[in-house]
Amino acid sequence: MAKTPNENEMRARFKVLRKKREDIISGNADLQASYDAKRSAIAEINAEIAPIAEALRDAKAPLVEIDRELAMISRALGGKTGDPA
């Protein structure tokens, strides 16, 4: 059975883990900065395109009913929607 560590052992392990954590964070600072910059750029683009996407969605809204009717007619015609030969 494993021995339960005493307070000094736990403090020492805590210190080791904190150091490893800090090393990982500092060792990846450039990569994190690059990632953060790209995410920021994406957020800015998303903010720019949001109103465009909304306008496009509104403009295309009539397509829902058109597509529904096209599908109904296509089923009624058995998929033979072209000009008869």
Steps between C-alpha positions, in 0.01 A plus 500: 500500500629845408608724782303824539742789447559734790455877475864566409488242220175648369648852509809378313284327238284812471812708436624256233165498323472880509846526343408252225180692435684833476762346268233367265320835492815706449640251248192545283459876537580574134263231378228627735550858381471389138186302578346793689575739214336267246194451723471877535515542123232235458278678753539826309410332170201331659380837626537645150312221324217461752281773348578374149400147600178629652413698184580197284288274721207744469548533123501120458200437728260460202712207382361284781150508358626470142711195588209345688272541197768371262541189714124442510474530121804277449346228719169531314683458167697202631823695459445543127519879501663555160330551167339180370693343215 
